[in-house]
Amino acid sequence: MARVSLDTDTTRRLRDGMAQGVLSFPLTSFHEDGSLDPDGLRTHVAAQVATGPGAVFPACGTGEFFSLDEDEYRQVVSIAVEETDGRVPVVAGVGYGWAQATRFARIAEEAGADALLVLPHYLVAAPQDGLVAQLERIAARTRLPLIAYQRGQVAFTAESLQRIARIPNVIGLKDGHSDLDRLQRLTLAAPEDFLFFNGAATAEIQARAYAAVGVPAYSSAVHAFAPEIANAFFAALQGGEHGTVDKLLRDFYVPLVELRDRVPGYAVSLVKAAARLRGRPVGPVRAPLTDPSAGDLGDLRTLLVTGLDLVGAAL
């Protein structure tokens, strides 16, 4: 397959979107019995797009990709494509081993996605040659541009970054390790137009540090339940309003991280619970995740009210 230029329409749209707003990772809506709720998802995605994100990433970590079967995945990506209606790029998550990732990639391509985020492979640690080969095999089997996601057991060296950047349709890297020394080496080793994304958990906490090493774009889980807060933080960061940034970090984001760290899986569960507190039709999480306890839900509500009040919004 011929190399896809980094100057593709999708890459340009992503770059433009990254400069204008946070990246939205919609939640996947489920009914109380755990079945997919297409109508709730449609409402949620439409509301997310209306708040002006730089791009929409359905069926990724926040969207519980790991719990979706292939039919559900097709519905999730199709709904995201339909509701964005070309206004922003749609980047669908794919993952597991390269063979299964290719099946998801084919579905996403058929559904009309613009690009793919390659989530960390399943379970095993792997050497650098294997990490590169994983992307090579997926890239050879789809026409869509790919963004690699390093997190967990996936961490590229600078030499490997140069290798994946030569794969025909790999256009970027999302980082979830927050190792700024390594990340700086990667940005320096990459082609000039290669895209980089801050994918740290609650990315706003480290947004300034990431920007300092050349990675200003970030995904925002908060955007899924409080776009008013996420957009206010982004605007303050872009505008150099450090007092506002510090206040939002001190009074909302840092307490949110402390609450998130109480229970494994709360990085998704709290986001969904916060969305439900605001009347969003996203439903519960699927096992093995669990919904927050009554006590944690009360603390979340108090924190959410505080955060919204900081930006002049209400629950």
Secondary structure, DSSP 8 states (H G I E B T S, - for coil): -----TT-HHHHHHHHHHHHS-EE-----B-TTS-B-HHHHHHHHHHHHHT--SEE--SSTTTTGGG--HHHHHHHHHHHHHHHTTSS-BEEEE-SSHHHHHHHHHHHHHHT-SEEEE---SS----HHHHHHHHHHHHTT-SS-EEEEE-TT----HHHHHHHHTSTTEEEEEE-S--HHHHHHHHHHS-TT-EEEE--TTGGGGHHHHHHTT---BEESGGGT-HHHHHHHHHHHHTT-HHHHHHHIIIIIHHHHHHHTTSTTHHHHHHHHHHHHTT-S-----TTS----HHHHHHHHHHHHHHHHHTT---
